[in-house]
Amino acid sequence: MLTLVSALSQWRHRRARRVPRRQPAAARRRVPPGLDTEQFLSLARLSFLRLQAAWDAGDLAALERLTTGPLLAELREQLQARGSGVNRTEVIDLQASLLAFEELGEAFVASVEFSGLVREHDDAAPADFRELWLLTHLKPAGDARELPEAWQLAQVQALA
């Protein structure tokens, strides 16, 4: 069984990705005006759980609503490689921290660090995890404070 991030990590190790150039620090904001950080993180945790459940179920329709097009293509490939077997991930503990909030052209990007404990097999001990998620939200679609439906997962990276 694979968590969403472990599947993506395996896929990324097989493919080199070019990292986009970051904007100057002046373009980054710790928290945007009017954003309730605690509410944002609460809803980000809900999105994490929804995404993991959609991954476990192989629910492409839910994954399509919750991810960007390029990430969905990666997930679709991983689901095909995984096959039709049942996947179950128990999220035992989930913490979230907003690391950065950026305004990039036509989109907002939130960098959220998730950490906690997951169990990937019924007979396995819980395992620590730490991941960086990049959530995006197109400006014309509405207010940056909307969550979770207005935000989509664009990238996941396992952290050491």
Secondary structure by P-SEA (a helix, b strand, c coil): cccaaaaaaaaaaabbbbbccccccccccccccccaaaaaaaaaaaaaaaaaaaaaaccaaaaaacccaaaaaaaaaaaaaacccbbbbbbcbbbbbbccccccccbbbbbbbbbbbbbccccccbbbbbbbbbbbbbccccccccccccbbbccccccc
